[in-house]
Amino acid sequence: ETGVTQSPTHLIKTRGQQVTLRCSSQSGHNTVSWYQQALGQGPQFIFQYYREEENGRGNFPPRFSGLQFPNYSSELNVNALELDDSALYLCASSTSGGPGKTQYFGPGTRLLVL
Amino acid sequence: GESVGLHLPTLSVQEGDNSIINCAYSNSASDYFIWYKQESGKGPQFIIDIRSNMDKRQGQRVTVLLNKTVKHLSLQIAATQPGDSAVYFCAELPWGDKIIFGKGTRLHILP
């Protein structure tokens, strides 16, 4: 196990609703990255947080937003849910400036939008 | 569109044989590549990485080959075991530590 935890494990929402997903990073890690993984696809980078500030963003609309807290845990918020938002949402923690191999992934939150 | 892709969505290999999983990438600026393994219900797990100044890197039972001329990566798994069953992703890092994943190849081990 990586020490990265995510909650909840599963979630069902309806179109138009809002959702908040949570991630606790591995001890000693100050950077959290969020990814969306659609069924049968590779994870897609959403954004990264470092020291409570957004530090890079992928090709996702503004209704995807996030927060990082002083203890380096993080939240992913998605507003106005769409059917296509159904996916596995992964967070990964790392130390700042670390290469990809130091990104430790959590087990993910599976979101289903009906 | 995605800059990293895979040639085969599913690969079936006899237990004990060697497995070769291939990947094409398109971003010439990428200087760092990673192979990840993702088992059902889990997040991606780092397997092995390689920098663009290398052609080959070996780990425990795994080898990654990089051909920059044709922008091709491969992962070789020696003596494939049932525990190797998973989806394998190649990934590239064209900037910073933001990972770009490919679509993945499912490795199925035959008894």
Interface residues (C-beta under 8 A of the other chain):
Chain A: T2 V4 T31 S33 Y35 G40 Q41 G42 P43 Q44 F45 Q48 G56 G58 L90 A92 S94 G97 G98 P99 G100 K101 Q103 F105 G106 P107 G108
Chain B: E2 V4 Y32 I34 G41 K42 G43 P44 Q45 F46 D49 F89 A91 L93 G96 D97 K98 I99 I100 F101 G102 K103 G104
